[in-house]
Amino acid sequence: MRVLLDTNLFLDVILERDEYYKDSSKIWSLISDKRLAGYISAISINNLYYILKRIIELKFVEKIIDQILDEFEIIPLTKEILKQARSIKNKDYEDSIQYFSAINSTCDFIITRDKNDFPHIGIRIISPSEFLATL
């Protein structure tokens, strides 16, 4: 099964956000253990780096980014994906980019806590708890 994780799931785990940590970390562990194929949009890597370097020590940020690069397939940001993301009306361009990244990589799910920020056509958008319940 191929899943794209939204940026917020990585932040939930890295920052140990109480309310969300448990489910998000379970999903990340399934990917680390190769029980799921984990994908991340290239745009999320630079967003994570930017956000995290303002909160935690740079050495730790670099270690986390290296771990993500090792454990996840990185979906390249292409001109086609950017055009597709602009072709639909959506309030969040970044989420549209992630959406079309998942579509172009034939992912089965996008796992996010912000389901309403994504288009609801063509691929299943699901919360971490909903996803874990399907396994």
Buried (B, 14 or more C-beta within 10 A) or exposed (E): EBBBBBBBBBBBBBBEBEEBBBBBBBBBEBBBEEEBBBBBBBBBBEBBBEBBBEEEEEEEBEEBBEEBEEBBBBBEBEEEBBEBBEEEEBEBEBBBBBBBBBBBBEBBBBBBBEBEBBBEEEBBBBBBBBBBEEE
